[in-house]
Amino acid sequence: MLWIEYFQCSCREFNTKQWAISRQMRLSYFCFVKGKFYKYQGTGNDFVVLDGRDWSHDWNEKQVQLICSRKWGVGSDGLIVVKPHASLDFEMVFFNPDGSQSFCGNGSRVAVSFFNRFFKDQGNFNFMAIDGEHSAKMEGHEVEVKMKNVQGGFTWESGCFLNTGSPHVIVPHSELESLDILLEGRRVRYHADFANHNGTNVNFVQFGERGLEVRTYERGVEDETLSCGTGVTAAGLYYLEQKKMSGSVSIQTRGGQLEVRADRKGSFEFENVYLKGGAEFVFEGVWEV
């Protein structure tokens, strides 16, 4: 862990030694950096968002880990840097809390909301992400993002594997509320079957009274999050695959409700995939080290 040295201190040493190490490490990571950050959430999936014009340096893993830390930084499920793009509205660079990069469905909806609030209130957007170009539209607090076409999924145990911009396993479960998600999530996340994907995200789904319900263990966060956009997309596509149909699916997460719609073209093959849900500004502040 990033701050393991702290926990090797005795309780009596902790207060003074903690701040000395914290100051030293923070300075070595950032070298006197000061700038504004914005906190956003998309159905409970929370992010630190930065204006890439103000934060133009290249972020390394330790810097990302620090700003995402809920004890030592701002705290979030990920870091989003919104940067200018030569031909599109913007580029979204997304970091998981461990410093790794990937596409993030809820993060992309948040990036659109941020750009709409602080740059152009225009309704329709085109942006670049790690997996290529995306389009989006915003109405009120709702943002709908067009995801990449999905193919190459396969059945795994009682569920399936799908890559919706990030790798996801869907696991049906009959008792979602009582599920030990850390235990079960880690079993699947590090399974040898997904070693060539650097592990996988894991989504436990249940067809309950509120429709399709999902709980997600996120790779890179290494814990449950209240919502995961690419995971919800995978869960929605799994539902459409089971029904052998195209259409839309309403999905309930612990952070709120999302909608997935897609056209099914064949076995585990989908086009015109969309993810829709709320994305909201929470607060802003200044990060200084």
GIVENZI-V605460 format. One record per helix or strand of 3 or more residues. SS is the DSSP state (~ for helix, > for strand). FROM is the first residue (numbers start at 1). TO is the last residue. If there is no record, write none. Layout:
# GIVENZI-V605460
ss:SS from:FROM to:TO
ss:SS from:FROM to:TO
This chain:
# GIVENZI-V605460
ss:~ from:4 to:7
ss:~ from:11 to:30
ss:> from:34 to:42
ss:> from:45 to:51
ss:~ from:61 to:68
ss:> from:79 to:83
ss:> from:90 to:95
ss:~ from:105 to:118
ss:> from:124 to:129
ss:> from:132 to:139
ss:> from:142 to:146
ss:> from:154 to:156
ss:> from:159 to:163
ss:> from:167 to:172
ss:~ from:181 to:189
ss:~ from:192 to:197
ss:> from:201 to:208
ss:> from:211 to:218
ss:> from:223 to:225
ss:~ from:229 to:243
ss:> from:247 to:253
ss:> from:256 to:266
ss:> from:269 to:278
ss:> from:280 to:288
